[in-house]
Amino acid sequence: MALTLHGTVADNTAVLSRPSAKPLIINGDMAVAQRVTTTGITSGGFYSIDRMKVDLNDGGTWTQTQDADVPTGQGFANSWKLDCTTADSSVAAGTYHVARYLFEGQDLQLLKKGTSSAEKVTVSFWIKATVTGTYIAELYDVDNDRQISQAYTVSSANTWEKKVLSFVADTTGALGDDTGSSFAINLWLSAGSNFTSGTLNTTWAGQNQVNRVVGQVNSASSTSNNVYFTGLQMEVGSFDANSIAPFQHESFGDNLSRCQRYYQRILEKNSAYFCVGWNYTTGIAIGKLDLVVTMRTTPTLICATVTNGYTFYRAGAGDHVDSLFLSDASETNLAIANNSQISGTAGHGGGWYSSSTDSQLDCTAEL
Amino acid sequence: MNKDNIQSVKKINNIMTGDLGSYKITTIDGMVMYAPATDDRNTEYKAVQRWEAIGNNTIAEAD
């Protein structure tokens, strides 16, 4: 198929220079939110938008949602909203709150980090925050405990602003070519003196906590505070606001499929079969679940305990059970089971059915 | 998920083989999850190992 260029050659240069066919960051447009909404967040984890993590310690209480508030005219339909519901206006030394994106090392070999050919990196994103002032963006090499920070300014309260931050290359410390967590973009929201009492480190160096987040404002100063992100993008090379390539939008299906390497929601709705199974013995029923994409690692199963939330139908009858456990797993399939509320005849086949709107069965292989 | 999120851990046997099949983790906020028995790339498995390393005891499944 012929490639047709539009506009001048210069207009197309940035797009064509991308060394990766797909965006390096998965779900940077915040379109996929399998976990929906989480309230009462006081510690780290993945809570709403797929692939978007927070690390949080003593930095207030937050709600995370997928929101429709987006920058005008940019082609985004969703943002990641972090809403402070309990303030922490007195920042303790050990306080931290960081919005993070984590990469597998094997996905960033193109950075050639730790070699004389190492690449520069540019991170771009849209932010809308209540608290104005200095914020810190950080690249963190997990494998080699190295980091580089850069300050940026949120100029206007509750106004979408695009930030484009270019970072120098790091010729020290190669990233592991594996499925492990090797590299992070850290967008800091609050930090205590353990992270702020030194001099901001703006060149790649071994981690020294006190130099990581110098000058960071406190986003948890009031329950009126919100922070939104969308359009998170990372490009190989050095770009500014004029030269950075446009955000690469993916179809929702492609985006969801890439997210499912890390998290899969098995039960999408009530009153539906979710896997086939069999009576292994009279008192044990097993189900075999094929995952929709190969996951990063053998996943962890999350199962909500719900009275009669799951039913094993076999031979014209059903056993209602409250929960399922993980008997065995690989990156591609799971064996789930119940051995406390099952009757029936060994050898009979059947199907596992979701019997309640509260039923939940998820697989996670997050970094 | 890290070791500080864990309230208790119980070993769950593989139904077919009787070997260790997964770790049942109850988190401090009451969520129940099952980490794989042996995958050291899995975040929850690593959390269980660290949780045990600081002196906590995983409960063996009753026969």
Interface residues (C-beta under 8 A of the other chain):
Chain A: S43 G44 G45 D178 T179 G180 Y280 I284 I286 R296 T297 T298 P299 T300 L301 I302 C303 A304 T305 S323 F325 L326 S327 D328 A329 A335 A337 N339 T364 A365 E366 L367
Chain B: M1 N2 D4 N5 I12 N13 N14 I15 M16 T17 G21 S22 K24 I25 M31 V32 M33 Y34 A35 P36 T38 D39 R41 N42 T43 E44 Y45
